[in-house]
Amino acid sequence: SQIITGSTFEAYLELFKGNPRYQPGTREAKEKLLQHLINRTILLQYAEENGYADLEELSKHQHLSREEKETLILRRLLTDLVSSQVAISQTDIDRYLQNHPQLTRTHAEENIAAEKQQEIFHQLMNKLKKKHTITIYQENL
């Protein structure tokens, strides 16, 4: 069990300072970033429980910050649990191209992969979140 405090969230928001895509000026943007932080926290806990914190890769990179190490762990975890689970058939591509004739086969395959990865990721997060109690205090947003 882990608590994300207001100060933890503020520190997380600091990571996005200067990035025009993530200006947490609106309540909606802050809520989206809070969901990212919740997902990240849950995934890191899952990764630790399943041996991802002991990746050989990490020992090669002693100089990395905690955030950089966590990013490497998350990348490996998501590759194993999401990306590697995506299978795309030629039929999938043909069907997609019928609805999007302006795309090349490569772009169609990339789009299908992204959609399938997103779906698998949402299923994974829903499964993991069921094991946690998540309470959001709106006054912190």
C-alpha positions as CSV (number, residue, x, y, z in Angstrom):
1,S,0.0,0.0,0.0
2,Q,1.4,3.4,-0.9
3,I,0.1,6.9,-0.3
4,I,0.6,9.6,-2.9
5,T,0.6,12.9,-1.0
6,G,0.0,16.4,-2.3
7,S,3.7,17.1,-2.1
8,T,4.5,13.9,-4.0
9,F,2.1,15.0,-6.7
10,E,3.5,18.5,-6.8
11,A,7.0,17.0,-7.2
12,Y,5.7,14.9,-10.1
13,L,4.2,17.9,-11.7
14,E,7.6,19.6,-11.5
15,L,8.9,16.9,-13.9
16,F,6.6,18.4,-16.6
17,K,7.6,22.0,-16.2
18,G,8.6,23.5,-19.5
19,N,6.9,20.7,-21.5
20,P,4.2,22.4,-23.6
21,R,2.2,19.2,-23.9
22,Y,1.7,18.9,-20.1
23,Q,0.8,22.2,-18.7
24,P,-1.1,21.3,-15.6
25,G,-2.9,24.7,-15.5
26,T,-6.4,23.2,-15.7
27,R,-8.1,20.9,-13.3
28,E,-8.6,18.4,-16.1
29,A,-4.9,18.4,-17.0
30,K,-4.0,17.9,-13.3
31,E,-6.4,15.0,-13.0
32,K,-4.9,13.4,-16.1
33,L,-1.4,13.7,-14.6
34,L,-2.6,12.4,-11.3
35,Q,-3.9,9.3,-13.1
36,H,-0.5,8.9,-14.8
37,L,1.2,9.1,-11.4
38,I,-1.3,6.5,-9.9
39,N,-0.7,4.2,-12.8
40,R,3.1,4.6,-12.6
41,T,3.0,3.9,-8.8
42,I,0.9,0.8,-9.2
43,L,3.0,-0.5,-12.1
44,L,6.3,0.1,-10.2
45,Q,4.9,-1.8,-7.2
46,Y,3.9,-4.7,-9.5
47,A,7.3,-4.5,-11.2
48,E,9.1,-4.7,-7.8
49,E,6.9,-7.6,-6.7
50,N,7.7,-9.5,-9.9
51,G,11.5,-9.0,-10.0
52,Y,11.8,-6.2,-12.5
53,A,13.7,-4.0,-10.0
54,D,16.6,-6.5,-10.3
55,L,17.1,-6.0,-14.0
56,E,20.7,-6.6,-15.2
57,E,20.4,-3.5,-17.3
58,L,20.2,-1.3,-14.1
59,S,23.5,-2.6,-12.8
60,K,25.1,-1.3,-16.0
61,H,23.8,2.2,-15.4
62,Q,24.8,3.1,-11.9
63,H,24.7,6.8,-12.8
64,L,21.0,7.0,-13.5
65,S,18.6,8.9,-11.4
66,R,15.7,7.1,-9.6
67,E,13.3,8.4,-12.2
68,E,15.5,7.1,-15.0
69,K,15.8,3.7,-13.4
70,E,12.1,3.6,-12.8
71,T,11.5,4.4,-16.5
72,L,13.8,1.6,-17.6
73,I,11.9,-0.8,-15.3
74,L,8.5,0.4,-16.6
75,R,9.7,0.1,-20.2
76,R,10.8,-3.5,-19.7
77,L,7.6,-4.4,-17.8
78,L,5.3,-2.8,-20.4
79,T,7.2,-4.5,-23.2
80,D,6.7,-7.8,-21.6
81,L,3.1,-7.3,-20.5
82,V,1.7,-5.1,-23.3
83,S,3.8,-4.7,-26.5
84,S,4.8,-8.4,-26.8
85,Q,1.2,-9.4,-26.5
86,V,0.1,-7.7,-29.7
87,A,-0.5,-9.9,-32.7
88,I,-1.5,-8.4,-36.0
89,S,-2.7,-10.5,-39.0
90,Q,-2.7,-9.5,-42.6
91,T,-6.5,-9.6,-42.4
92,D,-6.4,-7.0,-39.6
93,I,-4.3,-4.7,-41.9
94,D,-6.5,-5.3,-44.9
95,R,-9.6,-4.5,-42.9
96,Y,-8.0,-1.4,-41.4
97,L,-6.9,-0.2,-44.9
98,Q,-10.5,-0.5,-46.2
99,N,-11.5,2.1,-43.6
100,H,-8.4,4.2,-44.0
101,P,-7.3,3.9,-47.7
102,Q,-5.0,7.0,-47.4
103,L,-2.6,5.0,-45.2
104,T,0.3,2.8,-46.2
105,R,0.4,-0.8,-44.9
106,T,3.2,0.2,-42.5
107,H,1.1,3.1,-41.0
108,A,-1.9,0.9,-40.8
109,E,0.1,-1.7,-38.9
110,E,1.5,0.9,-36.5
111,N,-2.0,2.3,-35.8
112,I,-3.4,-1.2,-35.2
113,A,-0.5,-2.0,-32.9
114,A,-1.0,1.2,-30.9
115,E,-4.7,0.6,-30.6
116,K,-4.2,-3.0,-29.4
117,Q,-1.4,-1.9,-27.0
118,Q,-3.7,0.7,-25.5
119,E,-6.5,-1.9,-25.1
120,I,-4.1,-4.4,-23.4
121,F,-2.7,-1.6,-21.2
122,H,-6.2,-0.5,-20.0
123,Q,-7.1,-4.2,-19.2
124,L,-3.8,-4.5,-17.3
125,M,-4.4,-1.3,-15.3
126,N,-8.0,-2.3,-14.5
127,K,-6.8,-5.6,-13.2
128,L,-4.1,-4.1,-11.1
129,K,-6.2,-1.2,-9.8
130,K,-8.8,-3.8,-8.4
131,K,-6.1,-4.8,-6.0
132,H,-5.7,-1.3,-4.6
133,T,-7.9,1.2,-2.8
134,I,-7.6,4.5,-4.6
135,T,-8.9,7.6,-2.9
136,I,-8.5,11.0,-4.5
137,Y,-8.9,14.1,-2.3
138,Q,-10.3,16.6,-4.8
139,E,-9.0,19.6,-2.8
140,N,-5.5,18.6,-3.7
141,L,-6.2,19.1,-7.4
